[in-house]
Amino acid sequence: MKAVVIYGSPRQKKSASYHVGDNFARGLKRAGVQVEEIMLIKHKIKHCLGCYTCWTKTPGKCIQRDDMDVILPKVMEADLIVIATPLYIFQATGLVKDFLDRIIPMAEPYLVELDGTTTHPMRGTTKRRKIFLISVAGFPERSHFDGLVLSFKRFAGPKGYVGDILIPASEMMSKDGFQREYTELYKDIEQAGFEVAKNGAISEETKKAIVEKTTYTEEQVSKFRHVANKYWKSLQPKEYSQVQLSEVDAVPLKMSDKGMGAFFAGMATMYNPNAILGLKAVVQFNLDDDSFHLIINETECQAYEGAHEEPTTTIISPANVWMDVSMGKLDGAQSLMKGLYKVEGDMTILMKMNKIFRRK
Ligand SMILES: Cc1cc2nc3c(=O)[nH]c(=O)nc-3n(C[C@H](O)[C@H](O)[C@H](O)COP(=O)(O)O)c2cc1C
């Protein structure tokens, strides 16, 4: 048996779909299949011109000269075609689509009935090639693959589609540092390749193992969105104007409040909007067991009790140390160096603290 594995991610080997395809190919090879692996991005494959010359003047041969001259014979020899593609706008990547459009010389122009539907006969062979689909997606729900699966089922014909492996929420799978997390899943995928080679399909047991590891409950999906948003946010350029100030239902602290509440309300009144023009930031103070935060929205500043979800800067300090720093009894920079308090997030705000909050 011969198989071609077509990799459709522009990320080449540093891609989730490559890792899935590669492990599947290992299983095929373990079962004795001769596997040809084709990384599409490394090849020059022009768009199909739609001229049908391959169906008319030069039957079976495209008029364009590029790497399809080498790839097409390999695909024609194969009994199994494995397509490994990330989901791009609910479909295969453009690389995969260009490749698929360019395999039409393999077919004849005539229309025949096969398994109850119209198709083109394969040129020079009665061999019915099998198609196996591998796809990975950024979104966490399996339903995002519906359109892709449907289109590949039509492409393969009712008896040609031998199965699929669909991995939602796959972004981390492309990262080198996360490969260990997927060890067990990769073993199942390798086993799936072995079973497709031996039995023509993945066993129920292996299918279940893969699906269970890659299906998420509503609660997990919601958590996934939250973590994914934090990840993307952490990669944004740190422009103050882009800081998201979440809706605050809480009532701002007032000078007439008791204890630390009054202290932070007082600090908010000392805000100087000219220190950093257009500043949008959340400055949080985790003092002993209490948290307070100041929301700065350009010209305004309000203090709140409690922790904010995404502070720009967080000062973690024993309450007495921070009090002494703010009263000028302790030097802020030296105390930080001595480890009397810690800062997380944007340090600029801490460095400019004396300018941002000024005694009037
Ligand atoms: C242009 C583009 C379109 C995408 N469209 C979708 C999409 O429709 N649905 C989805 O769940 N993820 C989508 N993604 C996310 C990828 O499927 C996801 O990042 C995947 O892990 C990439 O796989 P790879 O590492 O094999 O390239 C898209 C990514 C890009 C760059």
The ligand as a Tripos MOL2 file, in Angstrom:
@<TRIPOS>MOLECULE
LIG
   31    33     1     0     0
SMALL
NO_CHARGES

@<TRIPOS>ATOM
      1 C1         -6.1450   32.9160    7.9910 C.3       1 LIG1
      2 C2         -6.5780   32.0970    9.1640 C.ar      1 LIG1
      3 C3         -7.8930   31.6690    9.2360 C.ar      1 LIG1
      4 C4         -8.3210   30.8870   10.3160 C.ar      1 LIG1
      5 N1         -9.6040   30.4720   10.3630 N.ar      1 LIG1
      6 C5        -10.0340   29.7140   11.3910 C.ar      1 LIG1
      7 C6        -11.3980   29.2650   11.4450 C.ar      1 LIG1
      8 O1        -12.2140   29.5160   10.5720 O.2       1 LIG1
      9 N2        -11.7700   28.5270   12.5240 N.ar      1 LIG1
     10 C7        -10.9010   28.1920   13.5170 C.ar      1 LIG1
     11 O2        -11.3080   27.5200   14.4640 O.2       1 LIG1
     12 N3         -9.5990   28.5800   13.4790 N.ar      1 LIG1
     13 C8         -9.1580   29.3270   12.4430 C.ar      1 LIG1
     14 N4         -7.8410   29.7130   12.3850 N.ar      1 LIG1
     15 C9         -6.8980   29.2560   13.4300 C.3       1 LIG1
     16 C10        -6.0600   28.0370   12.9970 C.3       1 LIG1
     17 O3         -6.8890   26.9950   12.5540 O.3       1 LIG1
     18 C11        -5.2390   27.5810   14.2070 C.3       1 LIG1
     19 O4         -4.3270   28.5920   14.5510 O.3       1 LIG1
     20 C12        -4.4950   26.2800   13.9770 C.3       1 LIG1
     21 O5         -4.0030   25.8030   15.2080 O.3       1 LIG1
     22 C13        -3.3280   26.4480   13.0200 C.3       1 LIG1
     23 O6         -2.8310   25.1860   12.7100 O.3       1 LIG1
     24 P1         -1.3460   24.9320   12.1650 P.3       1 LIG1
     25 O7         -0.4380   25.1390   13.3530 O.co2     1 LIG1
     26 O8         -1.3700   23.5190   11.6940 O.co2     1 LIG1
     27 O9         -1.0920   25.9170   11.0630 O.co2     1 LIG1
     28 C14        -7.4020   30.5100   11.3310 C.ar      1 LIG1
     29 C15        -6.0600   30.9420   11.2400 C.ar      1 LIG1
     30 C16        -5.6520   31.7300   10.1800 C.ar      1 LIG1
     31 C17        -4.2080   32.1950   10.1160 C.3       1 LIG1
@<TRIPOS>BOND
     1     1     2 1
     2     2     3 ar
     3     2    30 ar
     4     3     4 ar
     5     4     5 ar
     6     4    28 ar
     7     5     6 ar
     8     6     7 ar
     9     6    13 1
    10     7     8 2
    11     7     9 ar
    12     9    10 ar
    13    10    11 2
    14    10    12 ar
    15    12    13 ar
    16    13    14 ar
    17    14    15 1
    18    14    28 ar
    19    15    16 1
    20    16    17 1
    21    16    18 1
    22    18    19 1
    23    18    20 1
    24    20    21 1
    25    20    22 1
    26    22    23 1
    27    23    24 1
    28    24    25 2
    29    24    26 1
    30    24    27 1
    31    28    29 ar
    32    29    30 ar
    33    30    31 1
@<TRIPOS>SUBSTRUCTURE
     1 LIG1         1 GROUP 0 **** ****
